[in-house]
Amino acid sequence: MKKILLIHGPNLNHLGKRDPAHYGSLTLDELEDTLRSQAETEDYTLKTFQSNHEGALIDFIQENGDAAGILINPGALTHSSYALHDALLDSGLPCVEVHLSDIKNREPWRAISVTTPACLKQFYGKQVQSYEEALDFLLSQL
């Protein structure tokens, strides 16, 4: 099976405990199980990774260059990590950025993404449905 990287940035390990109005009630494991099933219907497997550390996310991307694509929620690094932007771009892989909350209608700083320019598209604001739509889009590009 071909592999898609599903990458979660800082604080996403606390899904299910964090503000459910913004992030929903699913845990990270439940979210990954939902997407794993979705990917398998198209003969793809997900390789998942979560870290609260920017360098670990970059290392994971660099170590998995044999993947078909990347689905990433960089968390708060979305708004500040040019290093993560560069790693996504340098991977040469099709990337899609995703967010559970509506980052365009929260604090003004959340509306700015430095990682989106390294991605094909950004999905946000629909909680788990954002991920499902983002994965569908990525699969359509592969």
LINKA-V283616 format. One record per residue. N is the residue number from 1. RES is the residue in one letter. SS is DSSP state (A for helix, B for strand, O for the rest). Layout:
n:N res:RES ss:SS
n:N res:RES ss:SS
This chain:
n:1 res:M ss:O
n:2 res:K ss:B
n:3 res:K ss:B
n:4 res:I ss:B
n:5 res:L ss:B
n:6 res:L ss:B
n:7 res:I ss:B
n:8 res:H ss:B
n:9 res:G ss:O
n:10 res:P ss:O
n:11 res:N ss:O
n:12 res:L ss:A
n:13 res:N ss:A
n:14 res:H ss:A
n:15 res:L ss:O
n:16 res:G ss:O
n:17 res:K ss:O
n:18 res:R ss:O
n:19 res:D ss:O
n:20 res:P ss:A
n:21 res:A ss:A
n:22 res:H ss:A
n:23 res:Y ss:A
n:24 res:G ss:O
n:25 res:S ss:O
n:26 res:L ss:O
n:27 res:T ss:O
n:28 res:L ss:A
n:29 res:D ss:A
n:30 res:E ss:A
n:31 res:L ss:A
n:32 res:E ss:A
n:33 res:D ss:A
n:34 res:T ss:A
n:35 res:L ss:A
n:36 res:R ss:A
n:37 res:S ss:A
n:38 res:Q ss:A
n:39 res:A ss:A
n:40 res:E ss:A
n:41 res:T ss:O
n:42 res:E ss:O
n:43 res:D ss:O
n:44 res:Y ss:B
n:45 res:T ss:B
n:46 res:L ss:B
n:47 res:K ss:B
n:48 res:T ss:B
n:49 res:F ss:B
n:50 res:Q ss:B
n:51 res:S ss:O
n:52 res:N ss:O
n:53 res:H ss:O
n:54 res:E ss:A
n:55 res:G ss:A
n:56 res:A ss:A
n:57 res:L ss:A
n:58 res:I ss:A
n:59 res:D ss:A
n:60 res:F ss:A
n:61 res:I ss:A
n:62 res:Q ss:A
n:63 res:E ss:A
n:64 res:N ss:O
n:65 res:G ss:O
n:66 res:D ss:O
n:67 res:A ss:O
n:68 res:A ss:O
n:69 res:G ss:B
n:70 res:I ss:B
n:71 res:L ss:B
n:72 res:I ss:B
n:73 res:N ss:B
n:74 res:P ss:O
n:75 res:G ss:A
n:76 res:A ss:A
n:77 res:L ss:A
n:78 res:T ss:A
n:79 res:H ss:A
n:80 res:S ss:O
n:81 res:S ss:O
n:82 res:Y ss:A
n:83 res:A ss:A
n:84 res:L ss:A
n:85 res:H ss:A
n:86 res:D ss:A
n:87 res:A ss:A
n:88 res:L ss:A
n:89 res:L ss:A
n:90 res:D ss:A
n:91 res:S ss:A
n:92 res:G ss:O
n:93 res:L ss:O
n:94 res:P ss:B
n:95 res:C ss:B
n:96 res:V ss:B
n:97 res:E ss:B
n:98 res:V ss:B
n:99 res:H ss:O
n:100 res:L ss:O
n:101 res:S ss:O
n:102 res:D ss:O
n:103 res:I ss:A
n:104 res:K ss:A
n:105 res:N ss:A
n:106 res:R ss:O
n:107 res:E ss:O
n:108 res:P ss:A
n:109 res:W ss:A
n:110 res:R ss:A
n:111 res:A ss:A
n:112 res:I ss:O
n:113 res:S ss:O
n:114 res:V ss:O
n:115 res:T ss:O
n:116 res:T ss:A
n:117 res:P ss:A
n:118 res:A ss:A
n:119 res:C ss:O
n:120 res:L ss:O
n:121 res:K ss:B
n:122 res:Q ss:B
n:123 res:F ss:B
n:124 res:Y ss:O
n:125 res:G ss:O
n:126 res:K ss:O
n:127 res:Q ss:O
n:128 res:V ss:A
n:129 res:Q ss:A
n:130 res:S ss:A
n:131 res:Y ss:A
n:132 res:E ss:A
n:133 res:E ss:A
n:134 res:A ss:A
n:135 res:L ss:A
n:136 res:D ss:A
n:137 res:F ss:A
n:138 res:L ss:A
n:139 res:L ss:A
n:140 res:S ss:A
n:141 res:Q ss:A
n:142 res:L ss:O
